[in-house]
Amino acid sequence: MDNYKITFIHGNQFENKHLLDGEIENCGICDEDSLHIVNLVNYAQKTFPEFSLFQKLTIRHQPEVISYFLTRLGIIVFLNMTRYDEKNLRTYGKMGTFLLPDELTEKQVESLKKFAESISDFDVSINYNLSIDSGILDSKMIQSHNHETPLELVEIYLNRTKTK
């Protein structure tokens, strides 16, 4: 994950586009000088040209807004928020946030657990029950308070939402 800004975990809605259920897809190279929003806009417009909404979104939107619309399509979005310069990495460590769709497939749950385990050195938050109110993303959030690993937070989420 250190090499990428964004990770998607696909559901089963777009297998006709060869986006397989549970498939983990990375986007945005960290060493490249582009913002999360640039990568998200390009990805959404290229992958889902049939949705006119994505054609209207621009780099002036917040990354969480486009992520929200991707979750509406059943896609899990993980935003790697780590700043990899030595001072920030030493001070804050690796950070990221998950934005989850309302329902997950079994394969997505498996892949989510696998991915969470692979980023065990990250401090993450999980945002779910997403909605947009007056252009601002609202959600329920789970974050580490006792140094829980990303996988432990995923398990907390799954227990809270009874998604197995």
C-alpha positions as CSV (number, residue, x, y, z in Angstrom):
1,M,0.0,0.0,0.0
2,D,2.9,2.3,0.6
3,N,3.2,2.8,-3.2
4,Y,-0.4,3.8,-3.8
5,K,-2.8,6.6,-2.7
6,I,-6.0,4.7,-3.2
7,T,-7.3,1.1,-3.0
8,F,-10.6,-0.1,-4.2
9,I,-12.2,-3.4,-3.2
10,H,-14.9,-4.2,-5.8
11,G,-18.3,-5.8,-5.2
12,N,-20.2,-7.9,-7.7
13,Q,-22.1,-5.1,-9.5
14,F,-19.6,-4.6,-12.3
15,E,-18.3,-8.0,-13.3
16,N,-19.3,-7.2,-16.8
17,K,-16.5,-4.5,-16.7
18,H,-14.1,-7.2,-15.4
19,L,-14.2,-5.7,-11.9
20,L,-14.5,-9.0,-10.1
21,D,-16.2,-9.4,-6.7
22,G,-13.6,-9.0,-4.0
23,E,-10.9,-7.8,-6.4
24,I,-8.4,-5.4,-4.8
25,E,-7.3,-2.6,-7.2
26,N,-4.7,0.1,-6.5
27,C,-4.7,3.6,-8.0
28,G,-2.5,6.6,-7.8
29,I,1.3,6.2,-7.4
30,C,2.5,8.0,-4.2
31,D,5.7,9.2,-5.9
32,E,3.8,11.0,-8.6
33,D,2.8,14.6,-7.9
34,S,-0.9,14.3,-8.1
35,L,-3.7,14.7,-5.6
36,H,-6.1,12.0,-4.4
37,I,-8.9,13.8,-6.1
38,V,-7.1,13.9,-9.5
39,N,-6.7,10.1,-9.3
40,L,-10.3,9.6,-8.2
41,V,-11.8,11.8,-10.9
42,N,-9.7,10.1,-13.6
43,Y,-10.6,6.6,-12.3
44,A,-14.3,7.3,-12.0
45,Q,-14.6,9.0,-15.4
46,K,-12.6,6.3,-17.2
47,T,-14.2,3.3,-15.4
48,F,-17.8,4.5,-15.3
49,P,-18.4,6.8,-18.3
50,E,-22.0,5.8,-18.3
51,F,-22.6,7.7,-15.1
52,S,-23.0,11.4,-16.0
53,L,-22.4,12.4,-12.4
54,F,-18.7,11.4,-12.6
55,Q,-18.3,13.5,-15.7
56,K,-19.5,16.5,-13.7
57,L,-17.1,16.1,-10.8
58,T,-13.9,18.0,-10.8
59,I,-10.7,18.3,-8.9
60,R,-12.3,21.0,-6.8
61,H,-14.4,18.4,-5.0
62,Q,-13.2,16.7,-1.9
63,P,-11.8,13.1,-2.3
64,E,-14.4,11.9,0.1
65,V,-17.2,13.1,-2.2
66,I,-16.1,11.0,-5.1
67,S,-15.4,8.2,-2.7
68,Y,-18.9,8.4,-1.4
69,F,-20.4,8.0,-5.0
70,L,-18.1,5.0,-5.6
71,T,-19.4,3.4,-2.4
72,R,-22.9,3.9,-3.8
73,L,-21.7,1.6,-6.6
74,G,-20.8,-1.0,-4.0
75,I,-17.0,-0.3,-4.0
76,I,-14.9,-0.1,-0.8
77,V,-12.5,2.9,-1.0
78,F,-9.4,3.2,1.1
79,L,-7.5,6.5,1.0
80,N,-3.9,6.4,2.0
81,M,-3.4,9.7,3.8
82,T,0.2,9.1,4.7
83,R,2.8,11.8,4.1
84,Y,5.9,9.9,3.3
85,D,8.5,12.6,3.9
86,E,10.7,11.6,6.8
87,K,9.5,14.2,9.4
88,N,5.8,13.5,8.9
89,L,6.3,9.8,8.8
90,R,8.2,9.8,12.0
91,T,5.8,12.2,13.7
92,Y,2.4,10.8,12.6
93,G,3.1,7.4,11.1
94,K,1.1,5.8,8.3
95,M,-2.6,6.8,8.1
96,G,-5.6,6.0,6.0
97,T,-9.4,5.9,6.0
98,F,-11.9,3.4,4.7
99,L,-15.2,4.4,3.2
100,L,-17.6,1.5,3.1
101,P,-20.7,0.9,1.1
102,D,-23.9,-0.1,2.9
103,E,-23.6,-3.7,2.0
104,L,-20.6,-5.9,1.4
105,T,-20.4,-9.2,-0.5
106,E,-18.8,-12.2,1.2
107,K,-15.8,-11.9,-1.2
108,Q,-15.5,-8.2,-0.3
109,V,-15.4,-9.0,3.4
110,E,-12.6,-11.6,2.8
111,S,-10.6,-9.1,0.7
112,L,-11.2,-6.3,3.2
113,K,-9.8,-8.5,6.0
114,K,-6.8,-9.5,3.9
115,F,-6.1,-5.9,2.9
116,A,-6.5,-4.7,6.5
117,E,-4.0,-7.3,7.6
118,S,-1.6,-6.1,4.9
119,I,-1.6,-2.5,6.3
120,S,-1.1,-3.5,9.9
121,D,1.3,-0.6,10.4
122,F,-1.3,2.0,9.5
123,D,-3.5,3.9,11.9
124,V,-6.9,3.9,10.1
125,S,-10.5,5.0,10.5
126,I,-13.6,3.3,9.1
127,N,-16.4,5.4,7.8
128,Y,-19.8,3.7,7.1
129,N,-23.5,4.6,6.9
130,L,-22.4,7.4,4.5
131,S,-24.6,10.2,3.5
132,I,-24.1,13.7,2.0
133,D,-25.7,16.6,3.8
134,S,-25.4,20.0,2.2
135,G,-22.4,18.9,0.2
136,I,-20.6,17.5,3.3
137,L,-20.0,13.8,3.9
138,D,-21.5,12.5,7.1
139,S,-20.9,9.0,8.5
140,K,-20.5,6.8,11.4
141,M,-16.9,6.3,12.3
142,I,-14.7,3.7,14.0
143,Q,-11.2,4.7,14.9
144,S,-8.5,3.3,17.0
145,H,-8.5,4.3,20.7
146,N,-6.4,1.5,22.1
147,H,-3.9,0.9,19.3
148,E,-6.2,-1.5,17.5
149,T,-4.9,-2.8,14.2
150,P,-6.8,-2.2,11.0
151,L,-7.9,-5.8,11.1
152,E,-9.2,-5.4,14.6
153,L,-11.2,-2.3,13.5
154,V,-12.6,-4.2,10.6
155,E,-13.8,-6.9,13.0
156,I,-15.4,-4.2,15.2
157,Y,-17.2,-2.9,12.2
158,L,-18.3,-6.3,11.1
159,N,-19.6,-7.0,14.6
160,R,-21.4,-3.7,14.8
161,T,-23.1,-4.1,11.4
162,K,-23.6,-7.9,11.7
163,T,-22.0,-8.3,8.3
164,K,-20.2,-11.7,8.3
